[in-house]
Amino acid sequence: MAKKKLPLGVDDFKEVRENDFYLVDKSMFIDELLEKKSKVTLLPRPRRFGKTLNMSMLKYFFDIENKEENKILFNSLAITATDKMRYFGEYPVIYISLKDIKVDNWELCLNKLGLLLKSEAAKHGLSLSEERAEQENALLTLSAALYKKYEKKVIILIDEYDTPLVTAHSEGYYNKAIFFFRNFLSAGLKGNPYLEFSVLTGILRIAKESIFSGLNNLTVSSLLDSDFNHFGLTEDEVVELLKYYELEYEVEDVKKWYNGYKFGKSCVYNPWSIINFASKNELNSYWVNTSDNSLIKELLNKNDSKVLDDLKTVFSGNEIEEVVTENIVFSDLDDADTIWSLMLFSGYLTYSRTQISDITGAKTYFLKIPNYEVRSFFKNSFIKEYSHGQTAMYFKMLEDLYRGEIERFKYKFKDLYLSAISYHDSADSEKYYHHFMLGLLLTLGDKYIITSNRESGYGRYDIALEPKDKRNYGLIFEFKTSDKDSIEEKAKMALAQINEKKYDVSMKNNGVLKIIKIGMAFSGKDVAIESQID
């Protein structure tokens, strides 16, 4: 029997139903929304977790236009067995998605939004002026017109509300964008006498800039909360899908690659990756390749010491304990708490548990990389950052280091270092070179427990890589800065320090029998390396 098609790239509920695509029933989202029925509900979730399809479903359920035509779309879905069907087709609906407003200047952003609003008005047989003041009041204007037409209050659905603002931050016109969208949302959602209720989705809850200024009727349910968990796929839903497509033998591998997200108390899979896997029957990175990941890469490129220290922990499969703020402030992106919060809400990290301090009452989250797909994104990001177009050499260099081929490692490292470092971005600071080397080595987190500035013997080593398989080589690095004339001598001093202060004691006590000690000295574009294998 022919299998149903998978809705690859299809996020319109009507199209999915009319073409009999495979659908995971999320219609009880409607039931929960009506049970709680806040005036304005904001539901931030990572991209590609089913937000647009769910919002489209809301549109077809509530929309008074084409009511009879839309009813068939809900045949056999769970919502039809509830008393909420009395709300079916009872409201005019304004539905806009801002997910495609990604442009490099403010005028284009405003123009693109104007076209979107005019298109939505035209669907209802209405028109909007192109004047900016009219655009700011577009939601209110359309609500009033629809109320007059149907004598019923209006539902406003805004999908991916934060996309223009994230783009504006990256492209440098954020102040103009936040000013406009604050007025735009306020006019439509605050004190709008024609509004029945509104639902917004996005990735982040943007705060402090007061984009939701004065909205005391706003309810927010993020992935930290236990309600509105109709996004992503549960394990039962994934197993059922794999069984339908005769791929159930792949369950454990699929779990390793795409599971691991925690939304409230539920563990969920990434739906975009699941349907792509089911379509191609190939384990691959699907979700991380659907965006430019610009904000995350911007944060990784800051080369911040705390970020690198924590990344080495999660790369090794461990957790980091961090404070998480649900209100993302773009001006605070240099702040470590904001960085980890952004990574969590964007889907690059997840959390396993929370802890509340008995002393301070502060709540912390234990964060980790959710699955192999996201781990590969971080790994590839660091490879791109540190290989500088010499990816093959980068991999061979790390392989030489792993196998104990130190002379080969030295040769490749010096060549790579010369292309990666310029006098402009280098500094006579041991801390700078420490961060550079740590970033370079983080991709070995699958094979090693990577630590830095830890006590061992009679001092603190710079970087140590303890092999998870104790039969392999352990690695200890010590760094020095130098002038060009004494660089070789400083490298010898760095190696001697490893021996004199017995930095290998901890690793030997943990059962590592073979240890490579590497002393490095840096001076601008020059590097000297001394090594010893015990």
Salt bridges, closest charged atoms under 4 A:
ASP20 OD1 - LYS4 NZ 3.43
ASP31 OD1 - LYS84 NZ 3.14
GLU32 OE2 - LYS36 NZ 2.59
GLU32 OE1 - HIS230 NE2 2.70
GLU35 OE2 - LYS84 NZ 2.53
ASP63 OD2 - LYS59 NZ 3.58
GLU65 OE2 - HIS124 ND1 3.08
GLU69 OE2 - LYS14 NZ 2.43
ASP83 OD1 - LYS84 NZ 3.05
ASP83 OD2 - ARG86 NH1 3.43
GLU90 OE2 - LYS67 NZ 2.99
GLU90 OE1 - LYS152 NZ 2.64
ASP100 OD2 - LYS99 NZ 3.66
GLU120 OE1 - LYS123 NZ 3.86
GLU120 OE2 - HIS124 NE2 3.02
GLU130 OE2 - LYS118 NZ 2.93
GLU136 OE2 - ARG132 NE 3.64
GLU160 OE2 - LYS51 NZ 3.24
GLU196 OE2 - LYS37 NZ 2.84
ASP227 OD2 - LYS36 NZ 3.60
GLU235 OE1 - LYS255 NZ 3.74
GLU237 OE1 - LYS26 NZ 3.04
GLU246 OE2 - LYS3 NZ 3.84
GLU298 OE2 - HIS169 NE2 3.71
ASP309 OD1 - LYS312 NZ 3.11
ASP310 OD2 - LYS306 NZ 2.63
GLU322 OE2 - LYS306 NZ 3.02
ASP334 OD1 - LYS302 NZ 2.83
GLU399 OE2 - ARG403 NE 3.26
ASP400 OD2 - LYS412 NZ 2.72
GLU407 OE2 - LYS410 NZ 3.23
ASP446 OD1 - ARG375 NH1 3.19
ASP446 OD2 - LYS379 NZ 3.61
GLU455 OE2 - ARG460 NH2 3.66
ASP462 OD1 - HIS434 ND1 3.72
GLU466 OE2 - LYS470 NZ 2.65
ASP469 OD2 - ARG471 NH2 2.82
ASP504 OD2 - LYS508 NZ 3.09
ASP504 OD2 - LYS517 NZ 3.27
ASP526 OD2 - LYS484 NZ 3.93
ASP534 OD2 - LYS517 NZ 2.45
